[in-house]
Amino acid sequence: SAERNRELLLMFLYFCLCRTIWVQPRPSTWWAAVSSSWDKVDWKENFRMTKTSFLHLCDILRPRLTRQHTNFRSPLSVELRVAICLWRLATNLEYRAISRLFGIGTSTACCVTQQVVTAINVVMKPLYIKAPSEAELKVIVQGFRDRWALPQVAGAIDGTHISIMAPDENPVDYYNRKNVYSVILQGVVDNKMKFWDVNVGCPGKVSDARVLVNSSLYSRGENGTLFPGWIERLNNVDIPLHILGDAAYPLLPWLVKPFPEGNGLTQPQVNFNYRLSQARMTVGRAFGRLRGRWRCLLKRCDAHISFVSHIISACCILHNYCETANEEWVDEEPADNVDDFADSEIDPPANNGEQIRDALCAYLAQ
């Protein structure tokens, strides 16, 4: 027993000696200089938010990200962890380059990014991406009415493709019609370009309509739990709350899309399509702003397919966080140019969607 104890002690001492060799000291003066001397412009340009918003973000995530001190080394501060993650999301810079910049190991940079992304999803998603309350819905509906004269609109929906590496399993499912591997982000935004519903991770080969039908948004819309039963009667038709979609989506009582393009359109229908298109620009602009801030979504996302959805979701949450804090962002990147197409395999359910659209068209023509 005594001999065994000596062996364990020697192993422990050997481990401690090796540990001092493993933990290679790296310069961290760059981060110290950044956190103390960068001005507002530099801070916002690189971390996509003001320092005030950055520090508040750190406080939100602190309970989840704080690590214990050990005898071997002090843990990275929460501020440094968040900064590493934001730098990765904002630039898509390789972990090797990030490790040199922040004075940490390459594997540490990767692990820290994953930990912060996970913390953002766990802690902040319930706070920043959720169905609007009744009070919030009233503001959204009034916002769409004030700007585009469209009644009963509670949001705009669209899908965007996020480029990824070809996954090991079923890569053909992720190969979209622009010959790029991608996953789809379906988003519903309010009149202020904030997401209140996201669905992430469907393979790029899937149509927007199929993504919708397979989402919880569709289930809630069809069973009547998506919106309160507020009705506005226009031209003898009850108009419920609804969201706006493009031609790729099915026409539903709670999802209004344009009249089919063609020579048979009347002038009121042409005007209706134009007005709907203008209002739907909110979701296109939201995607553009999302990609502009978090350029890991603008370029190919090289994360493993199992973690890609977590990254996209975290970027949507951070987008809403910045928009809620009134963080202005001018550099809006264009959304992807993968054409929308109607899915012929999806039969639209029998509903009064056409009656509702006709009534809205007649209302706008008055």
C-alpha positions as CSV (number, residue, x, y, z in Angstrom):
1,S,0.0,0.0,0.0
2,A,2.8,2.4,0.9
3,E,4.6,1.5,-2.4
4,R,1.4,2.1,-4.3
5,N,1.0,5.6,-2.6
6,R,4.6,6.4,-3.6
7,E,3.8,5.5,-7.2
8,L,0.7,7.7,-7.2
9,L,2.8,10.6,-5.7
10,L,5.5,10.2,-8.4
11,M,2.8,10.1,-11.1
12,F,1.2,13.3,-9.7
13,L,4.6,15.1,-9.6
14,Y,5.4,13.9,-13.2
15,F,1.9,15.2,-14.3
16,C,2.6,18.6,-12.7
17,L,6.0,18.8,-14.4
18,C,4.5,17.9,-17.8
19,R,1.7,20.4,-17.2
20,T,4.2,23.2,-16.9
21,I,5.6,22.2,-20.3
22,W,2.2,21.7,-21.9
23,V,0.9,25.1,-21.0
24,Q,3.1,27.2,-23.2
25,P,3.1,30.9,-22.1
26,R,1.8,33.1,-24.9
27,P,1.7,36.9,-25.1
28,S,-1.7,38.4,-24.2
29,T,-0.8,42.0,-24.3
30,W,-2.8,42.6,-27.5
31,W,-6.1,41.9,-25.7
32,A,-5.1,44.0,-22.7
33,A,-4.4,46.9,-25.1
34,V,-7.7,46.4,-27.0
35,S,-9.9,46.3,-23.9
36,S,-8.4,49.4,-22.4
37,S,-7.5,51.7,-25.4
38,W,-9.8,51.0,-28.4
39,D,-12.2,53.8,-29.2
40,K,-15.9,53.4,-30.0
41,V,-15.4,53.1,-33.7
42,D,-12.7,50.4,-33.5
43,W,-14.7,48.4,-30.9
44,K,-17.9,48.4,-32.9
45,E,-16.2,47.7,-36.2
46,N,-14.5,44.6,-34.8
47,F,-16.9,43.3,-32.2
48,R,-20.1,44.4,-34.0
49,M,-21.4,46.2,-30.9
50,T,-20.4,49.0,-28.6
51,K,-18.3,48.3,-25.6
52,T,-21.3,48.9,-23.3
53,S,-23.3,46.3,-25.1
54,F,-20.3,43.9,-25.1
55,L,-19.9,44.2,-21.3
56,H,-23.7,43.7,-20.8
57,L,-23.5,40.6,-23.0
58,C,-20.7,39.3,-20.8
59,D,-22.8,39.9,-17.7
60,I,-25.7,37.9,-19.2
61,L,-23.4,35.0,-20.0
62,R,-21.2,35.2,-16.9
63,P,-23.0,32.6,-14.8
64,R,-22.6,30.0,-17.6
65,L,-19.1,30.9,-18.7
66,T,-17.3,31.5,-15.4
67,R,-14.6,28.8,-14.7
68,Q,-12.9,27.7,-11.5
69,H,-9.4,28.6,-10.7
70,T,-7.0,25.7,-10.5
71,N,-3.5,25.1,-9.2
72,F,-2.2,24.9,-12.8
73,R,-3.4,28.1,-14.3
74,S,-6.0,30.8,-14.0
75,P,-9.0,30.5,-16.3
76,L,-9.7,32.9,-19.2
77,S,-11.9,35.8,-18.2
78,V,-15.5,35.8,-19.4
79,E,-14.7,39.0,-21.3
80,L,-11.8,37.3,-23.2
81,R,-14.0,34.3,-24.0
82,V,-16.8,36.4,-25.4
83,A,-14.3,38.5,-27.4
84,I,-12.8,35.4,-29.0
85,C,-16.2,34.1,-30.0
86,L,-17.4,37.4,-31.4
87,W,-14.2,37.8,-33.4
88,R,-14.7,34.3,-34.9
89,L,-18.3,35.0,-35.8
90,A,-17.6,38.5,-37.2
91,T,-14.6,37.5,-39.3
92,N,-14.7,33.7,-39.9
93,L,-10.9,33.9,-39.2
94,E,-9.2,30.6,-38.8
95,Y,-8.7,29.4,-35.2
96,R,-4.9,29.4,-35.8
97,A,-4.9,33.1,-36.5
98,I,-7.3,33.8,-33.6
99,S,-5.0,31.9,-31.2
100,R,-2.0,34.1,-32.2
101,L,-4.1,37.3,-31.9
102,F,-5.4,36.6,-28.4
103,G,-2.4,34.7,-27.1
104,I,-4.1,31.3,-26.6
105,G,-3.8,27.8,-28.0
106,T,-5.6,26.9,-31.2
107,S,-7.6,24.2,-29.5
108,T,-8.5,26.6,-26.8
109,A,-9.8,29.1,-29.3
110,C,-12.0,26.4,-30.8
111,C,-13.3,25.2,-27.5
112,V,-14.0,28.7,-26.2
113,T,-16.0,29.6,-29.3
114,Q,-18.1,26.4,-29.0
115,Q,-18.7,27.1,-25.3
116,V,-19.8,30.7,-25.9
117,V,-22.0,29.8,-28.8
118,T,-23.7,27.1,-26.6
119,A,-24.1,29.6,-23.8
120,I,-25.7,32.2,-26.1
121,N,-28.2,29.6,-27.3
122,V,-29.0,28.2,-23.9
123,V,-29.2,31.5,-21.9
124,M,-30.3,34.1,-24.5
125,K,-32.5,32.3,-27.0
126,P,-35.5,32.2,-24.7
127,L,-35.1,35.9,-24.1
128,Y,-34.4,37.2,-27.6
129,I,-36.1,34.9,-30.1
130,K,-39.7,34.1,-29.1
131,A,-43.2,34.6,-30.3
132,P,-44.4,38.2,-29.7
133,S,-46.7,38.9,-26.7
134,E,-50.1,40.4,-27.4
135,A,-48.7,43.9,-26.6
136,E,-45.7,43.3,-28.9
137,L,-48.0,42.0,-31.7
138,K,-50.1,45.2,-31.5
139,V,-46.9,47.3,-32.1
140,I,-45.8,45.0,-35.0
141,V,-49.2,45.1,-36.7
142,Q,-49.4,48.9,-36.3
143,G,-45.8,49.2,-37.6
144,F,-46.6,47.3,-40.9
145,R,-49.9,49.3,-41.2
146,D,-48.2,52.7,-40.7
147,R,-45.4,52.1,-43.2
148,W,-47.0,50.0,-45.9
149,A,-50.7,50.4,-45.3
150,L,-51.1,46.6,-44.9
151,P,-53.6,45.6,-42.2
152,Q,-53.2,42.6,-39.9
153,V,-49.6,41.8,-40.8
154,A,-47.6,40.2,-37.9
155,G,-44.3,39.5,-39.8
156,A,-42.5,38.5,-43.0
157,I,-41.0,35.1,-43.7
158,D,-38.3,33.9,-46.0
159,G,-35.4,31.4,-46.2
160,T,-31.7,32.0,-46.8
161,H,-28.9,29.5,-47.6
162,I,-25.8,29.3,-45.4
163,S,-22.9,27.8,-47.2
164,I,-21.2,24.9,-45.5
165,M,-18.5,22.2,-46.1
166,A,-19.9,19.0,-47.7
167,P,-21.0,16.8,-44.8
168,D,-19.8,13.2,-44.6
169,E,-23.3,11.8,-44.5
170,N,-25.8,12.4,-47.3
171,P,-23.9,15.2,-48.9
172,V,-26.2,15.2,-52.0
173,D,-29.1,16.4,-49.7
174,Y,-27.2,19.6,-49.0
175,Y,-26.2,20.4,-52.6
176,N,-28.5,23.3,-53.7
177,R,-29.4,24.5,-57.1
178,K,-26.5,27.0,-57.2
179,N,-24.1,24.0,-56.9
180,V,-23.1,24.9,-53.3
181,Y,-23.5,22.8,-50.1
182,S,-25.8,24.7,-47.7
183,V,-28.3,24.6,-44.9
184,I,-31.4,26.7,-44.8
185,L,-32.2,29.4,-42.2
186,Q,-36.0,30.1,-42.2
187,G,-36.7,33.4,-40.4
188,V,-39.8,35.4,-39.5
189,V,-39.1,39.0,-38.7
190,D,-41.2,41.9,-37.3
191,N,-41.4,45.4,-38.8
192,K,-38.1,46.3,-37.1
193,M,-36.1,43.5,-38.7
194,K,-35.9,41.4,-35.5
195,F,-36.4,37.6,-35.8
196,W,-39.3,36.2,-33.7
197,D,-39.1,32.7,-35.2
198,V,-36.2,30.8,-36.7
199,N,-35.8,27.3,-38.1
200,V,-32.3,26.3,-38.8
201,G,-30.5,23.3,-40.4
202,C,-32.7,21.9,-43.2
203,P,-30.5,20.6,-46.1
204,G,-30.0,23.1,-49.0
205,K,-31.8,20.9,-51.5
206,V,-35.1,21.3,-49.7
207,S,-37.6,23.9,-50.9
208,D,-38.7,26.9,-48.8
209,A,-42.3,25.5,-48.7
210,R,-41.0,22.1,-47.5
211,V,-39.0,23.8,-44.7
212,L,-42.1,25.7,-43.7
213,V,-44.3,22.6,-43.6
214,N,-41.8,20.7,-41.5
215,S,-41.4,23.5,-39.0
216,S,-43.2,24.1,-35.7
217,L,-44.4,27.5,-37.1
218,Y,-46.6,25.6,-39.6
219,S,-48.0,23.4,-36.9
220,R,-48.9,26.4,-34.8
221,G,-50.4,28.2,-37.7
222,E,-52.5,25.3,-38.8
223,N,-53.8,24.5,-35.3
224,G,-54.6,28.1,-34.5
225,T,-52.1,28.7,-31.7
226,L,-49.7,31.0,-33.7
227,F,-51.7,34.2,-33.2
228,P,-54.5,35.4,-31.1
229,G,-57.9,35.4,-32.9
230,W,-57.9,39.1,-33.8
231,I,-60.1,39.8,-36.8
232,E,-60.5,42.8,-39.0
233,R,-63.4,42.8,-41.4
234,L,-62.6,44.2,-44.8
235,N,-65.0,44.0,-47.8
236,N,-67.2,41.5,-45.9
237,V,-64.3,39.1,-45.3
238,D,-62.8,38.4,-41.9
239,I,-59.0,39.1,-42.1
240,P,-56.9,37.3,-39.4
241,L,-53.4,38.1,-38.4
242,H,-51.0,36.8,-40.9
243,I,-47.4,36.8,-42.2
244,L,-46.2,37.7,-45.6
245,G,-44.3,35.3,-47.9
246,D,-43.1,35.1,-51.5
247,A,-44.4,33.0,-54.3
248,A,-42.6,29.8,-53.1
249,Y,-44.9,29.5,-50.1
250,P,-48.4,28.1,-49.9
251,L,-51.3,30.5,-49.7
252,L,-52.8,30.1,-46.2
253,P,-55.2,32.1,-44.0
254,W,-52.2,33.0,-41.8
255,L,-49.6,33.3,-44.7
256,V,-50.4,35.7,-47.6
257,K,-48.3,35.6,-50.8
258,P,-48.4,37.5,-54.1
259,F,-50.8,36.8,-57.0
260,P,-49.1,34.5,-59.6
261,E,-47.1,36.6,-62.0
262,G,-48.4,36.6,-65.6
263,N,-50.3,38.5,-68.2
264,G,-53.6,38.0,-66.6
265,L,-53.0,40.2,-63.5
266,T,-55.3,43.2,-63.0
267,Q,-53.9,46.6,-62.0
268,P,-55.1,46.2,-58.4
269,Q,-53.3,42.8,-58.2
270,V,-50.1,44.3,-59.6
271,N,-50.3,47.1,-57.0
272,F,-51.0,44.5,-54.3
273,N,-48.0,42.5,-55.3
274,Y,-45.8,45.6,-55.3
275,R,-47.0,46.6,-51.8
276,L,-46.5,43.1,-50.4
277,S,-43.0,43.0,-51.9
278,Q,-42.1,46.3,-50.3
279,A,-43.2,45.1,-46.9
280,R,-41.4,41.8,-47.4
281,M,-38.1,43.6,-47.8
282,T,-37.9,43.7,-44.0
283,V,-36.9,40.0,-43.9
284,G,-34.4,40.4,-46.8
285,R,-32.8,43.4,-45.1
286,A,-32.7,41.4,-41.8
287,F,-30.8,38.6,-43.5
288,G,-28.5,41.1,-45.1
289,R,-27.8,42.8,-41.8
290,L,-27.3,39.4,-40.1
291,R,-24.7,38.4,-42.7
292,G,-23.0,41.8,-42.6
293,R,-22.5,41.7,-38.9
294,W,-21.6,38.0,-38.6
295,R,-19.5,37.2,-41.7
296,C,-19.1,33.6,-40.8
297,L,-22.6,33.3,-42.4
298,L,-21.5,35.3,-45.5
299,K,-18.6,33.1,-46.2
300,R,-18.5,29.3,-46.1
301,C,-19.1,28.1,-42.5
302,D,-16.4,25.5,-41.9
303,A,-17.8,24.1,-38.6
304,H,-18.9,20.5,-38.4
305,I,-22.4,19.9,-39.7
306,S,-23.5,19.0,-36.1
307,F,-22.6,22.4,-34.9
308,V,-23.5,24.6,-37.8
309,S,-27.1,25.1,-36.7
310,H,-25.9,26.2,-33.2
311,I,-23.6,28.9,-34.8
312,I,-26.4,30.2,-37.1
313,S,-28.9,30.3,-34.2
314,A,-26.4,32.2,-32.0
315,C,-25.8,34.8,-34.8
316,C,-29.6,35.3,-35.0
317,I,-29.8,35.8,-31.3
318,L,-26.9,38.3,-31.3
319,H,-28.6,40.1,-34.3
320,N,-31.7,40.6,-32.1
321,Y,-29.5,41.6,-29.1
322,C,-27.8,44.3,-31.2
323,E,-31.1,45.5,-32.7
324,T,-32.8,45.6,-29.3
325,A,-29.8,47.8,-28.1
326,N,-30.3,50.1,-31.1
327,E,-26.9,49.2,-32.4
328,E,-26.9,50.7,-35.9
329,W,-25.3,48.7,-38.7
330,V,-24.9,50.3,-42.1
331,D,-22.9,47.7,-44.0
332,E,-25.7,45.4,-45.1
333,E,-24.6,42.5,-47.3
334,P,-26.9,41.1,-50.0
335,A,-28.7,37.9,-49.2
336,D,-28.0,34.7,-51.1
337,N,-29.2,34.4,-54.7
338,V,-30.6,30.9,-54.6
339,D,-33.9,31.2,-56.5
340,D,-37.1,30.4,-54.7
341,F,-39.3,27.8,-56.3
342,A,-42.7,26.4,-55.6
343,D,-42.7,22.7,-54.4
344,S,-45.1,20.8,-56.7
345,E,-45.2,17.9,-54.2
346,I,-46.8,20.1,-51.6
347,D,-50.6,20.5,-52.1
348,P,-51.9,23.6,-50.4
349,P,-54.6,22.7,-47.9
350,A,-58.2,23.7,-48.6
351,N,-58.6,27.1,-47.0
352,N,-60.0,30.6,-47.5
353,G,-56.5,32.1,-48.3
354,E,-57.6,33.2,-51.7
355,Q,-60.7,35.0,-50.3
356,I,-58.5,36.8,-47.8
357,R,-56.0,37.8,-50.4
358,D,-58.7,39.1,-52.7
359,A,-60.2,41.1,-49.9
360,L,-56.8,42.7,-49.0
361,C,-56.3,43.5,-52.7
362,A,-59.7,45.2,-52.9
363,Y,-58.9,47.1,-49.7
364,L,-55.7,48.5,-51.0
365,A,-57.4,49.5,-54.3
366,Q,-59.9,51.7,-52.5
